[in-house]
Amino acid sequence: MKRLLLIFFTLFVASAGFAQTATKPAVHLYNPQANAQADIDAAVAKAKAAKKHVFVQVGGNWCIWCIRFHDLVDSTPELKDLLNKNYETVLLNWSPENKNEAILKKFNYPGRFGFPVFLILDGDGKLIHTQNSAYLEEGNGHSVKKITDFLKNWNYAALQPENNKY
């Protein structure tokens, strides 16, 4: 009898878990079919004209930390505003269906830090910083303060000589 109850309980738990995953919507932040170089080129041109930098988030729809970062920025008005005012943003896909190897090679293999990894490009498309996102984490997520400091320290104005007189 105990064995029968154990089997029944196991089947119940398994079917409940299946029902939850079957109804959970898939995440589609990243587009594996996107022309990443064209997206970067467009963002660079806009950034140059607006005196901004380009923020490239490299990751994939499979990456829970990529989704958590995106959701945090999207739900935190001060982060969203800081990012939008100072950067043109590109979501660069890395997944089995499109690893964007040529682009990532050009940017010195940032995936070595894991995902997401953040790239800051200037208005000429030159890589000026690669950020390991683990340094922006705190507890089970990312730190609003650490992200804010990171974005403030790498924006266009922060790197201008007139803003750095000691």
MODA-V97088 format. One line per field, one symbol per residue. ss: DSSP state (2 for helix, 1 for strand, 0 for the rest). Layout:
ss = ???
//
This chain:
ss = 0222222222222222222222200000000000022222222222222200111111100002222222222220222222222211111110100100222222000222200011111000001111112222110011022222222220002220222000
//
